[in-house]
Amino acid sequence: MYREIESNKIKTVIIMILFPAFVIGLAYVFSYRYPVILPIAVIFSLVQAWAGYFYSDKITLAVSGAKPVLKNDNPELFRIVENLSIASGLPMPKVYIINDSAPNAFATGRNPDHSAIAVTRGLLEKLEKTELEGVIAHEMSHIKNYDIRLMTVMVVMVGIVALMADFFLRMSFWGGRDDDRQSGQLGLILMVAGIVLALLSPIFASLIQLSLSRKREYLADATGALLTRYPEGLAKALEKIAADTEPLEAANKATAHLYIENPLKEHKGSSRGWFINFFNTHPPVEERIKRLKAMA
């Protein structure tokens, strides 16, 4: 378990170093031609990130139809969350239940002091206690590892890339032709490179973000298994969640990445091939189960 945690942390750090380097390289190419692009993209993205950072948890819970519950409403669920909060050294998160028979769960919140865990009614009905503990431990690990904050930073970077690419293409189309004739060979080369990068960079940025999301799922699996000292519980829970064919009605593409397993029915499983997995927010569930069973 410790090896798995360390491996995923190293891979995450590598991705986090490469992504800013990628953004800086793009900024250099784009700003060489149009220096105004970078500050505009940064301002837009930071404003969007600020709103998302402080209000995304409330929006996500409302969109998901999650309702807050008190200890008297579900004592067993509360005891599990309380015990794992104590074991992990985290404050007690708010607890929500989604009235849906599909088994799933997610965590949200910008930090441990402003966190929440939401589980579906189906998860409570279909999982055994040790399996439910594994799921809650996984979500507590997302909170402990500050994954929501990290993914918010990644959203900012993806937004900066997308805006820079969009501004570059628009400015090149509407006003760059006369400048191209006067800029010399280097300017022309950078112009062509800029157009190619403007078309491809948003795709690359999204792939990097998705790759980081998958690494954080592996890390949360390993950290959750360490928390309960029973990897088999989470492995069995993932098997049941993946085998359940009922889609989560409240889920959509904007919130799917938050759940412990992709709640959209058409994305479940990994039989669609390795290439498609590059565009998934979650690693193949078979691989997650395999890694967890190897920890036992």
Summary of the structure (lengths in Angstrom):
residues: 296
radius of gyration: 21.5
end to end distance: 8.6
largest distance: 74.3
contacts: 994
relative contact order: 0.15
helix: 71%
strand: 8%
